[in-house]
């Protein structure tokens, strides 16, 4: 099942007792399952600039929405991986860690229990307005062209079977 949650534009967040800044999404970390699965990070950039993505090279960051597709099949599953992405890494490990330094996390969509990363990358890449942001981004271990797509100012709708969590209204997950 695919689930999602959103901050609906909230930018406050909070810091833990070590001074690490977190997105507002982290306030209910336990809502993410510890099961393995596939996720999509909905990111937003408000600036245009060139950034370095490790050894992959330069990304021309543009204002607008980015969708990043990833998988979480290691220890802690989706909960551990999404918690990692909720904060900006001081020492980047993955391509997405470099990008997170310059973007706002708007939403997380996920499917627990199944490996759908490559299927999701194909579907997202085929959506109207999708542009490959940087070839090879997040896909160095597979045959996909990329796992990062830019959509300008038009955010695509999540799949029809996706649940969305609305923090602003404090609602329960509801089908879109």
C-alpha positions as CSV (number, residue, x, y, z in Angstrom):
1,X,0.0,0.0,0.0
2,X,1.3,3.5,-0.8
3,X,1.0,6.1,1.9
4,X,2.0,9.7,2.0
5,X,2.2,12.7,4.2
6,X,2.7,16.4,3.7
7,X,3.6,19.5,5.6
8,X,1.3,21.6,3.4
9,X,3.9,24.4,3.1
10,X,4.9,24.5,6.8
11,X,8.5,25.6,7.2
12,X,9.0,25.8,11.0
13,X,10.4,22.4,11.9
14,X,12.3,22.0,15.2
15,X,15.8,21.1,16.6
16,X,16.6,18.1,18.7
17,X,18.8,18.2,21.8
18,X,21.9,17.9,19.7
19,X,21.0,21.0,17.6
20,X,20.1,19.0,14.5
21,X,17.4,20.8,12.5
22,X,14.5,18.6,11.4
23,X,11.6,19.1,8.9
24,X,8.1,19.4,10.5
25,X,7.5,15.9,9.1
26,X,9.7,14.4,11.8
27,X,7.3,15.3,14.6
28,X,5.5,12.0,14.1
29,X,8.4,9.7,13.1
30,X,6.6,6.5,14.3
31,X,4.0,6.8,11.5
32,X,6.5,5.3,9.1
33,X,6.6,1.5,9.1
34,X,9.9,-0.2,9.8
35,X,9.0,-2.6,6.9
36,X,11.1,-2.4,3.7
37,X,9.6,-0.5,0.8
38,X,9.9,2.1,-1.9
39,X,9.4,5.9,-1.4
40,X,9.2,9.1,-3.3
41,X,10.5,12.3,-1.7
42,X,8.6,15.5,-2.9
43,X,11.2,18.3,-2.7
44,X,10.9,22.0,-3.5
45,X,13.6,24.4,-4.5
46,X,13.0,28.1,-4.1
47,X,16.3,29.1,-5.7
48,X,18.3,28.5,-8.9
49,X,22.0,27.7,-8.5
50,X,24.6,25.1,-9.5
51,X,25.4,22.5,-6.9
52,X,27.9,19.6,-6.8
53,X,26.4,16.1,-6.3
54,X,29.5,14.2,-5.1
55,X,31.4,12.5,-7.9
56,X,28.4,12.6,-10.1
57,X,29.0,16.2,-11.1
58,X,27.1,19.5,-11.2
59,X,23.3,19.8,-11.0
60,X,21.7,23.0,-12.3
61,X,19.2,23.4,-9.5
62,X,16.1,25.2,-10.6
63,X,13.1,26.6,-8.7
64,X,10.2,24.2,-8.6
65,X,9.3,20.6,-7.5
66,X,11.6,17.6,-7.6
67,X,10.5,14.0,-7.2
68,X,13.2,11.5,-6.0
69,X,12.5,7.8,-6.0
70,X,14.4,5.5,-3.5
71,X,14.1,2.2,-1.8
72,X,14.6,1.1,1.8
73,X,15.5,-2.5,2.2
74,X,18.2,-2.2,4.9
75,X,17.9,-2.3,8.7
76,X,15.0,-0.2,9.9
77,X,13.3,-0.2,6.5
78,X,11.2,2.8,5.5
79,X,11.2,4.4,9.0
80,X,15.0,4.5,9.2
81,X,15.5,5.7,5.6
82,X,12.9,8.4,5.7
83,X,14.1,9.6,9.0
84,X,17.5,10.0,7.4
85,X,16.0,12.1,4.6
86,X,14.0,14.3,7.0
87,X,17.2,16.0,8.1
88,X,20.0,17.6,6.1
89,X,23.1,15.4,6.3
90,X,26.3,17.0,7.5
91,X,28.4,14.4,5.7
92,X,26.5,13.4,2.5
93,X,26.5,9.7,1.7
94,X,23.9,9.4,-1.2
95,X,23.3,11.7,-4.1
96,X,20.0,12.8,-2.5
97,X,22.0,14.0,0.6
98,X,23.7,16.6,-1.5
99,X,20.4,17.9,-2.9
100,X,18.6,17.9,0.5
101,X,20.9,20.7,1.6
102,X,19.2,23.1,-0.9
103,X,15.6,21.9,-0.9
104,X,12.5,21.8,1.3
105,X,10.9,18.4,1.9
106,X,7.3,18.8,1.1
107,X,6.0,15.3,1.2
108,X,6.9,11.6,1.4
109,X,4.9,9.0,-0.5
110,X,5.7,5.3,0.1
111,X,4.8,1.7,-0.6
112,X,5.7,-0.7,2.2
113,X,6.7,-4.3,1.5
114,X,7.5,-4.1,-2.2
115,X,10.4,-3.1,-4.4
116,X,8.9,-0.7,-6.8
117,X,11.8,1.8,-7.3
118,X,12.4,1.1,-11.0
119,X,8.7,0.9,-11.8
120,X,8.1,4.2,-10.0
121,X,11.1,5.9,-11.8
122,X,9.6,4.8,-15.1
123,X,6.1,6.0,-14.2
124,X,7.3,9.4,-12.7
125,X,9.6,10.0,-15.7
126,X,6.6,9.5,-18.0
127,X,4.3,12.0,-16.3
128,X,3.5,15.3,-18.2
129,X,6.1,17.9,-17.4
130,X,8.8,15.5,-16.0
131,X,12.3,16.4,-16.9
132,X,15.4,14.3,-16.1
133,X,17.2,16.6,-13.5
134,X,20.6,14.8,-13.7
135,X,21.3,11.6,-15.5
136,X,22.6,8.9,-13.1
137,X,21.2,10.6,-10.0
138,X,20.3,7.9,-7.4
139,X,20.5,5.2,-10.1
140,X,24.2,4.2,-10.1
141,X,23.2,0.7,-8.9
142,X,20.6,0.1,-11.6
143,X,19.8,0.6,-15.3
144,X,17.4,3.5,-14.8
145,X,18.4,6.8,-16.4
146,X,17.8,8.7,-13.2
147,X,15.7,8.6,-10.0
148,X,15.4,12.4,-9.9
149,X,12.8,14.4,-11.9
150,X,12.1,18.1,-12.1
151,X,8.5,19.4,-12.6
152,X,8.8,23.2,-12.5
153,X,6.1,24.8,-10.5
154,X,3.5,22.1,-11.3
155,X,3.6,19.2,-8.8
156,X,2.0,16.0,-10.2
157,X,-0.7,14.3,-8.3
158,X,0.1,11.2,-6.4
159,X,-1.2,7.8,-7.6
160,X,-4.9,7.3,-7.0
161,X,-4.3,4.5,-4.5
162,X,-2.0,6.8,-2.4
163,X,-2.9,7.9,1.1
164,X,-2.0,11.4,2.1
165,X,-1.4,12.7,5.6
166,X,-2.4,16.4,6.1
167,X,-0.6,17.8,9.1
168,X,-2.2,21.3,8.9
169,X,-5.7,19.8,9.6
170,X,-4.4,16.9,11.7
171,X,-6.5,14.6,9.5
172,X,-6.2,10.8,9.3
173,X,-4.8,9.4,6.1
174,X,-7.4,9.7,3.3
175,X,-7.4,8.5,-0.3
176,X,-6.8,11.0,-3.0
